[in-house]
């Protein structure tokens, strides 16, 4: 085992006075210390000490910040007392592995000495020992990193939704680090010649990613949902990120300059070095790019942290939090060339005033039914949200159900039941004339038939009142056109549904969306041609929707709505029998966004 990983019970304690002085510091309870350890909900997102993970010095450091601090002090004292020469290529030296931890200790000692507190002589002696240790310890790799990555400004960037990739509907955040070289540089890194001139502007991007398979693997996404992936922080030239998001994916980039001091940025930069080649826990729901960026920004200031009230935090939610606590100094945005015409005509999305991304809906439905739906990760075209100019929606694991208010029910009917579980829904309506982009639909869900199942291959005239959920898969491409407050769209798609029979089908949805301040109106129709037989309850649907916003803030929004649909069975269907060929439904209610 390397000398800086000596366990707590075996660490030498020859310099007890120094050890007592350092252990008396209030560092273990400080937000800065927990930020350096990437603590979230009383546990670090960095794996515990193992053969694959050497970030922690104590075997319980990933869940006990005080034990990790004690192990850090013992390892530091061991380094101070070591008689080995501090060679310039000794990258395994404590000061080279944990420069941010060492800097935090030095800062606390300096503040105590400056305040002339009690035990000032002991604290000053400890400070002088640490300063002498840093002067005699040369960390070649660390020094090269510091010279190559100057940080004078820290910007948070949000790559917004892409109408090319519907799966990007929640966006992605990363950091843009700017600084001017403090000296001329002529060196090599990885076999590449690096030349820098003093005063030359350097730009880097810092992102938090999941480690995925080299080739497309659907299991990666399942593992991400259940939090079984490894993540990492990647520092790359900023041009790599801007090219990918701005040019290749045609996303609008929102830039937010963050408040920071020189000492905060120096600690932040040292911590970036500590994260080099470190494995970090990744989970799409509980620890995604937003959580990763929030944790690393917590090193600057505890107010950059974010107390989560629900498992999933979207980038927009975090950015609105930073604006609320006064951490955003400057705002600007960049538009990709392909979307410039659209933005010139309709404007850019007002990210800071957009709806929250979780939704609870309660409504009363014709047939004496109380309907409810819950979408924890949500954006939708039905929102009466005036801050968004484009129509893009996504839902992940949304539930819909109903409660029958009748006094009596038949044997096959249930008092409370689920009508749909939406596993994935991605839908974008792009202005083809101005962006030259097709509209897109991807949907994977479990849903019930429109009507109540009676017996073999037969459905009654009553609306379904039981939990009978069967798979439906849909995907398609289409066209949309935006004109002032109206959007017209036509989107053909292919689908498959199983209930009683395996039914592939061809369909089209078309309609118009009207959008003015705080009001959204939709009229659309769906037409289906079933190859084997209609097993959804209808082959034609006409829908009219009206939503009005009553209240909107950063953390809460409230809409009222009326949603009406007419269903018909117009085509011949010999495989499944329906007692009735048409049905009209209407419901009204409220939608709470939080």
Secondary structure by P-SEA (a helix, b strand, c coil): ccccccccccccccaaaaaaaaaaccccccaaaaaaacccccccccccccccccccccccccccaaaaaaaaaaaaaaaaacccccccccccccccccaaaaaaaaaaaaaaaaacccaaaaaaaaaaaaaaaaaacccaaaaaaaaaccccbbbbbbbccccccccccbbbbbbbbbbcccbbbbbccccbbbbbcccbbbbbbbbbbccccccccaaaaaaaaaccbbbbbbbccaaaaaaacccccbbbbbbbbbbbcaaaaaaaaaaaaaaccbbbbbbcccccaaaaaaaaacccccccccccccccccaaaaaaaaaaacccccccccccccaaaaaaaccccccccccccbbbbbbccccbbbbbbbbcccccccccccccccccccccbbbbbbbbcccccccccccccccccccbbbbbbccccccccccbbbbbbbbbcccccccccccccccccccbbbbbbbbbcbbbbbccccccccccccccccccccccccccccbbbbbcccbbbbbbbbbbbbcccccccccbbbbbbbbbbccccccbbbbbbbbbbbbbcccccccccccccbbbbbbbbbbbcc
